[in-house]
Amino acid sequence: MHPSPSPAEEAVAAELADVRPSLESSYAAALDGARAAVLTRLWRALAFEPLPWVAGRERAPDGLALLLAGGARLEGPLPDPYATEPYVSELLLDGRPYRQAARLVTALGLPHGEQFAAELDACTASLALSRAGQPPAGQDPAPQTTCEWEQRVVDGHPYHPNCRSRPGFSVAEQLAYAPEHRPVVELGLVAVRAEECLVTGDWPQELRDAGRVLVPVHPWQAAHVLKHERVRPGAAGFAAHPLMALRTLAPVGGGAHVKTALSARLTSSVRDISVYSIETAAAVSAFAQGLTERLDGRLHITRTLGATTAHSPDLAAVLREPPEVYADAAAGERVLPVAALASFGPARSPLWRAEFARLALSVCLRVLELGVALEAHGQNLLVVLSADGAPLRLVYRDLADIRISPARLARHGLPVPPLSGRLVTDDVAVLRRKLFGSLLTGALGATAGSAGAFAEALAEVAAVPATSDTGALSSGPLPTKALTLMRLSPGVPGDQWAELPNPLVGG
């Protein structure tokens, strides 16, 4: 028996009838799968995050029961912390079945749960829309470019219950701007007097005009946030393909990728660009290039070419080197974001996953040993593949949220960049959480797709050179961001963390 449509599901259906009626039937058919996908992610969070209203957990051979603070009992299947395929179609709250995450959260009556339930409802509807917009099976040509691989990541974040959240976007805007719908987006330009802008790096001459800096602006931002600004229409060369991050786009004519401010909450965060990240962009990029010299060509970090802000997180942009420049196209090499490996046939092989895990673990642990914790999740981390699909080396992009340890850098004779603020820390726990929570319980876990396959991949740590951090991989549970706890704790700043079972220690 199918549950009745939720308010967001009905609203998307109504808009779709107006703007793209050809997708109505496929959207309706995609709803059950989208509900299960979001409910599976929510069940992972409920099973493992340190939620204050979960008083206890009872594990049985065939399932898990959560004992809630008010006396209620929530039951579901045994949770797999690394599963990426939906396996939860129903949860029982005091014996009553729930098949929609939003209605379950509403029934739980959680503090701050009303907003979270609305987000889950909208996310489910958006995910169904994203799936509905895909070509029929067998009619989708194989991706040829990195951009095309990025657009194959239809379901968004592999573990976040708000995996495909697009608040503030109408159906028409999702179809026009979301990468999985494969549109071409026309970026606008805002002219700001040079003396009113902060510019770091080399801002190109073609984005300057008579003493003004031309800031690329996403059309959603222009319509909803910068209503008071005079946004010029997209200039030649700034028709662009949206990438996995949605606010970052690849110009149709090639060249630097453009990261735009987008003041909407997607998954957990509002995607604007802080003044701090513009201030530090050039120094961090130059520092990162020096770091790669210690890695024998196994890691490339895309350079930040230029960055600017009108001293506002709502009006800023970053120009970044495209990752494809680090692949030898003449030799048949290509670059795939790790999040797209689920669509890459060879990545389903245990032998391929083991080879990739050895590469990723050896490189990222070495970088951490040197003094930098990369946020190496499936969006930031890319892999260069040989012509026959073997993983050769890594590419990392977006330096805005790495962590840098001055003490570790000094220990290895590396120069300490002239930085302060949130990027800089010598706290070992913070450094390890940053890397382990993105690479291990994020990129490698999602590439594996299940606890059993992840155990095989993580076992490859025994084959990589030991560092001061490798012991931590086999001495206890693994960290992951407590994404649901964070959404239910609006007054708590910063990241919060959960612990997941570590297959190397049996729990």
C-alpha positions in Angstrom: 0.0 0.0 0.0 1.4 3.4 -1.0 1.4 6.2 1.5 -0.5 9.4 0.5 1.6 12.1 -1.0 3.1 14.6 1.4 2.7 18.4 1.0 6.0 18.8 -0.8 5.4 15.8 -3.0 2.1 17.3 -4.0 3.5 20.8 -4.6 6.3 19.4 -6.9 3.7 17.4 -8.8 1.5 20.5 -9.3 4.5 22.6 -10.5 5.7 19.9 -12.7 2.3 19.8 -14.4 2.8 23.4 -15.4 6.5 23.5 -16.4 7.4 19.9 -17.5 4.3 17.7 -17.9 6.3 15.1 -19.7 7.9 14.2 -16.4 4.7 13.7 -14.4 4.4 10.0 -14.7 8.1 9.3 -14.1 8.1 11.6 -11.1 5.1 9.7 -9.6 6.9 6.4 -10.3 10.1 7.7 -8.6 8.5 8.7 -5.3 8.6 5.3 -3.5 12.3 4.9 -4.3 13.0 8.4 -3.2 11.1 7.8 0.1 13.2 4.7 0.8 16.4 6.4 0.0 15.8 9.3 2.4 14.4 6.9 5.1 17.5 4.7 4.8 19.7 7.7 5.4 17.6 8.8 8.3 17.7 5.4 9.9 21.5 5.4 9.7 21.5 8.7 11.6 19.0 7.5 14.2 21.0 4.3 14.7 24.4 5.8 15.2 24.4 9.5 16.1 24.5 10.6 19.7 20.9 12.0 19.7 20.0 13.1 23.2 16.4 11.8 23.0 17.5 8.2 22.2 17.7 6.6 25.7 18.9 3.2 24.5 19.4 0.8 21.6 18.5 -2.9 21.6 20.1 -5.0 18.9 18.6 -8.3 17.8 19.6 -10.7 15.1 17.0 -9.3 12.7 16.8 -5.7 13.7 17.4 -2.7 15.9 15.0 -1.0 18.4 15.6 2.5 19.7 14.2 3.3 23.1 13.2 6.9 23.1 13.3 9.3 26.1 9.5 9.6 26.2 9.0 5.9 26.4 8.3 5.3 22.7 10.0 2.5 20.7 11.2 2.8 17.2 12.1 -0.4 15.3 13.8 -1.1 12.0 16.2 -3.4 10.2 19.8 -4.0 11.3 21.5 -0.8 10.2 24.5 -0.9 7.8 26.5 2.3 8.4 28.1 2.2 4.9 25.2 1.1 2.7 24.4 3.4 -0.2 21.5 1.4 -1.7 18.1 1.9 0.0 17.2 -1.0 2.3 14.7 0.7 4.6 11.2 1.0 3.3 9.4 1.2 6.6 10.1 1.9 10.3 7.7 1.1 13.2 7.0 3.7 15.9 5.2 1.9 18.7 4.0 -0.6 16.1 2.8 2.0 13.6 4.5 1.9 10.2 6.1 5.0 8.6 7.4 5.1 5.1 8.1 8.8 4.8 11.0 10.3 6.8 9.2 13.7 7.2 6.1 12.1 8.8 8.2 10.0 11.1 10.1 13.0 12.3 6.9 14.9 12.9 5.4 11.9 14.8 8.6 11.8 17.0 7.9 15.4 18.2 11.5 16.3 18.4 12.9 19.7 19.4 13.5 21.7 16.2 12.0 18.8 14.4 9.3 20.7 12.5 11.9 22.5 10.3 13.8 19.3 9.8 10.7 17.4 8.8 9.9 20.1 6.2 13.4 19.7 4.8 13.1 15.9 4.6 9.8 16.3 2.8 11.2 18.7 0.3 14.3 16.6 -0.1 12.3 13.5 -0.9 10.3 15.3 -3.6 13.4 16.9 -5.1 15.1 13.5 -5.2 12.2 12.0 -7.0 12.3 14.9 -9.5 16.0 14.3 -10.0 15.5 10.6 -10.7 12.5 11.4 -13.0 14.7 13.6 -15.1 17.1 10.9 -16.1 17.2 9.3 -19.6 15.5 5.9 -19.8 17.8 2.9 -19.2 19.9 2.1 -22.2 19.4 5.5 -23.8 22.1 7.4 -21.9 25.4 7.6 -23.7 28.5 6.8 -21.7 30.0 9.9 -20.1 33.0 11.3 -21.9 34.1 14.3 -19.8 34.6 15.0 -16.1 31.6 17.3 -16.2 29.4 14.5 -17.6 30.5 12.1 -14.9 29.7 14.8 -12.2 26.2 15.1 -13.6 25.7 11.3 -13.2 25.6 11.8 -9.4 21.8 12.0 -9.2 21.1 11.1 -5.6 23.4 13.7 -4.0 25.1 13.0 -0.6 25.3 9.2 0.0 24.5 9.4 3.7 22.8 12.8 4.5 19.0 12.5 5.0 18.9 15.9 3.2 20.8 14.4 0.3 18.9 16.3 -2.4 17.6 19.3 -0.5 17.0 22.3 -2.7 15.1 24.8 -0.4 14.1 28.0 -2.2 14.3 26.4 -5.6 11.1 26.1 -7.6 10.7 23.1 -9.9 11.5 25.2 -12.9 14.7 26.4 -11.1 15.7 22.9 -10.3 15.3 21.8 -13.9 17.2 24.9 -15.0 20.1 24.8 -12.6 20.6 21.4 -11.0 23.5 19.4 -12.5 21.6 16.1 -12.7 19.2 17.7 -15.1 22.2 18.6 -17.3 21.2 22.2 -18.2 23.4 25.0 -19.5 23.3 27.9 -17.1 23.9 31.6 -18.0 26.0 33.3 -15.4 25.4 37.0 -14.9 28.0 39.6 -14.0 27.9 42.3 -11.3 30.3 45.2 -11.8 31.8 46.4 -8.5 34.2 49.3 -8.2 37.7 47.9 -7.7 38.2 49.9 -4.5 35.1 48.2 -3.0 36.4 44.7 -3.8 38.9 42.4 -2.2 40.8 40.5 -4.9 43.4 37.8 -4.3 45.4 35.9 -6.9 45.2 36.9 -10.5 41.7 38.2 -11.5 41.6 38.0 -15.3 41.4 41.1 -17.5 38.3 39.8 -19.2 36.5 40.1 -15.9 37.5 43.8 -15.4 35.9 46.8 -17.0 36.9 50.4 -16.6 38.0 50.3 -13.0 35.4 47.7 -12.0 35.7 44.1 -11.1 33.1 41.9 -12.8 31.9 39.2 -10.3 30.2 36.1 -11.8 26.8 35.6 -10.3 24.6 32.5 -10.3 21.1 33.3 -11.8 19.4 32.0 -8.7 21.5 34.3 -6.5 20.7 37.2 -8.9 17.0 36.6 -8.7 16.6 35.8 -5.0 19.4 37.6 -3.1 20.9 40.4 -5.2 17.7 42.0 -6.2 19.2 45.4 -5.5 22.2 44.8 -7.7 22.5 45.5 -11.4 23.3 42.1 -12.8 24.5 42.1 -16.4 23.3 39.1 -18.5 25.8 36.3 -19.1 28.7 37.3 -21.2 30.2 35.1 -24.0 32.0 32.2 -22.5 29.9 32.2 -19.3 27.3 29.9 -20.4 28.3 27.0 -18.1 27.6 23.5 -17.1 26.7 23.1 -13.4 29.0 20.6 -11.5 28.2 18.4 -8.6 28.4 21.3 -6.2 25.6 23.1 -8.2 27.1 26.5 -7.5 30.4 25.6 -9.2 30.2 25.6 -13.0 32.4 24.7 -15.9 32.3 27.3 -18.8 31.0 25.7 -22.0 34.0 27.2 -23.8 36.5 25.7 -21.3 38.8 27.4 -18.9 38.6 28.0 -15.2 35.8 26.6 -13.1 33.7 29.3 -11.5 32.6 28.9 -7.9 29.7 31.3 -7.2 28.0 32.4 -4.0 24.6 30.7 -3.6 22.9 31.7 -0.4 20.7 28.7 -0.1 20.9 25.8 2.4 21.9 22.7 0.5 22.2 19.6 2.7 23.6 21.2 5.8 25.2 24.6 4.9 24.3 27.8 3.2 26.5 28.0 0.1 27.8 31.5 0.2 31.5 32.4 0.1 33.0 33.8 3.2 35.2 36.9 3.1 37.8 34.8 5.1 38.0 32.2 2.3 38.7 34.9 -0.2 41.3 36.5 2.0 43.1 33.2 2.4 42.6 31.8 -1.1 45.8 32.8 -2.7 48.0 31.9 0.2 46.4 28.5 0.7 46.6 27.7 -3.0 50.3 28.6 -3.2 51.0 26.6 0.0 49.2 23.6 -1.4 51.2 23.6 -4.6 54.4 23.4 -2.6 53.0 20.5 -0.6 52.4 18.4 -3.6 56.1 18.3 -4.4 56.5 15.9 -1.5 54.1 13.4 -3.0 55.9 11.9 -6.0 53.2 13.0 -8.5 50.5 11.0 -6.8 48.4 14.0 -5.8 47.5 17.2 -7.7 45.7 20.1 -6.0 43.8 22.4 -8.3 45.1 25.9 -8.1 42.9 28.8 -7.1 43.5 31.2 -10.0 41.7 34.2 -8.6 39.1 35.1 -6.0 37.1 38.2 -5.2 34.4 39.5 -2.9 32.5 42.7 -2.5 33.1 42.2 1.2 30.0 40.2 1.4 29.5 36.4 1.4 26.5 36.9 -0.9 28.6 38.5 -3.7 31.8 36.7 -4.3 33.4 34.2 -6.7 36.4 31.9 -7.0 38.1 30.9 -10.3 39.6 27.4 -10.0 41.8 25.3 -12.2 39.8 22.5 -13.8 40.9 19.0 -12.6 41.1 17.7 -16.2 44.4 19.5 -16.7 46.0 16.8 -14.6 45.0 14.0 -17.0 46.9 13.1 -20.1 44.1 13.0 -22.6 46.5 11.8 -25.4 47.2 8.7 -23.3 43.5 8.1 -22.8 43.5 9.2 -19.1 40.3 10.7 -17.6 39.3 12.2 -14.3 36.3 11.1 -12.2 35.0 12.5 -9.0 35.0 9.8 -6.4 31.2 10.3 -5.9 30.7 9.2 -9.5 32.4 5.9 -9.0 29.1 4.2 -8.3 28.4 4.7 -12.0 31.8 3.4 -13.1 31.6 -0.3 -13.8 35.2 -1.3 -12.8 34.7 0.3 -9.4 32.3 -2.6 -8.6 35.2 -5.0 -8.6 36.8 -5.8 -5.2 40.3 -5.7 -6.8 39.7 -2.3 -8.3 38.4 -1.0 -4.9 41.4 -2.4 -3.1 43.8 -0.7 -5.6 41.9 2.6 -5.2 41.8 2.3 -1.4 45.6 1.8 -1.3 46.1 4.9 -3.4 43.8 7.1 -1.4 44.9 5.9 2.0 48.6 6.2 1.2 48.4 9.6 -0.3 45.9 11.2 2.2 47.6 9.7 5.3 51.0 11.0 4.0 49.5 14.5 3.5 48.1 14.3 7.1 51.5 13.3 8.4 53.0 16.3 6.7 50.5 18.6 8.3 47.4 19.0 6.2 44.0 17.3 6.7 42.1 17.2 3.5 38.3 17.2 3.4 38.5 14.3 1.0 34.9 13.4 0.5 33.5 12.2 -2.8 32.9 15.7 -4.2 36.4 17.2 -3.4 38.4 14.1 -4.2 38.9 12.9 -7.8 40.8 10.0 -9.3 42.8 10.0 -12.5 42.2 6.8 -14.4 44.3 5.1 -17.1 42.9 4.2 -20.5 42.0 0.8 -19.1 40.3 2.3 -16.0 43.1 1.7 -13.4 43.4 4.4 -10.6 46.7 6.2 -11.2 46.7 9.3 -8.9 44.4 11.7 -7.1 43.2 15.2 -7.7 41.9 17.4 -4.9 39.9 20.5 -5.3 38.4 23.2 -3.0 40.8 24.2 -0.3 38.2 26.3 1.6 37.8 23.8 4.5 41.1 21.9 4.9 43.0 22.0 8.3 46.6 22.9 8.5 48.9 22.0 11.4 51.9 24.4 11.9 53.6 21.9 14.3 53.5 19.1 11.8 54.7 21.3 9.0 57.6 22.5 11.0 58.5 18.9 12.0 58.9 18.1 8.3 60.7 21.2 7.4 57.8 22.7 5.5 57.1 26.4 5.5 54.1 27.5 7.6 51.7 29.6 5.5 50.8 33.1 6.8 47.4 32.1 8.0 45.2 32.3 11.1 41.6 31.4 11.8 39.7 28.2 11.5 42.0 26.6 8.9 44.9 26.4 11.4 45.0 23.8 14.2 47.4 21.4 15.9 44.6 19.5 17.6 45.2 15.9 16.6 41.6 14.9 17.1 40.4 17.8 14.8 42.9 16.9 12.1 42.0 13.2 12.2 38.3 13.8 12.2 38.6 16.1 9.2 40.3 13.4 7.1 38.8 10.2 8.5 35.3 11.6 8.5 35.6 12.6 4.8 37.8 10.0 3.3 37.0 6.9 5.3 33.4 7.1 6.4 32.7 9.2 3.4 34.5 8.6 0.1 35.8 5.0 0.7 32.7 3.9 2.6 30.4 5.2 -0.2 32.6 3.7 -2.9 32.4 0.3 -1.2 28.6 0.7 -0.6 28.3 -1.7 2.3 29.9 -2.6 5.6 31.3 -5.8 4.2 32.9 -4.2 1.1 34.2 -1.3 3.2 35.9 -3.8 5.5 37.8 -5.2 2.5 38.8 -1.7 1.4 39.9 -0.5 4.8 42.0 -3.6 5.3 44.3 -2.0 2.6 45.7 0.3 5.3 48.0 -2.6 6.2 49.6 -2.2 2.8 50.5 1.5 3.0 53.5 3.0 4.7 52.8 3.6 8.4 52.5 7.1 9.8 51.7 8.5 13.2 48.0 8.4 12.3 47.7 4.9 10.9 47.4 3.3 14.3 44.2 5.4 15.0 42.6 3.5 12.1 42.6 0.2 13.9 42.2 1.3 17.5 38.5 2.3 17.8 35.4 3.4 16.0 35.6 5.8 13.0 34.4 9.4 13.1 31.6 10.7 10.9 29.7 14.0 11.0 26.5 13.7 13.0 24.6 15.4 10.2 21.1 14.9 11.7 22.2 16.0 15.1 23.6 19.1 13.6 20.3 19.9 11.8 18.4 19.4 15.1 20.9 21.6 17.0 20.5 25.1 15.4 22.1 26.8 18.4 25.3 24.7 18.4 28.0 26.1 16.1 30.4 24.0 14.2 30.6 20.3 13.4 29.3 17.6 15.7 30.4 14.0 15.5 29.2 10.4 15.7 31.2 7.1 15.8 30.7 4.3 13.4 31.7 0.6 13.7 35.3 0.0 12.5 35.7 -3.3 10.7 39.3 -3.4 11.6 38.5 -3.8 15.3 35.2 -5.7 14.9 32.9 -3.0 16.1 
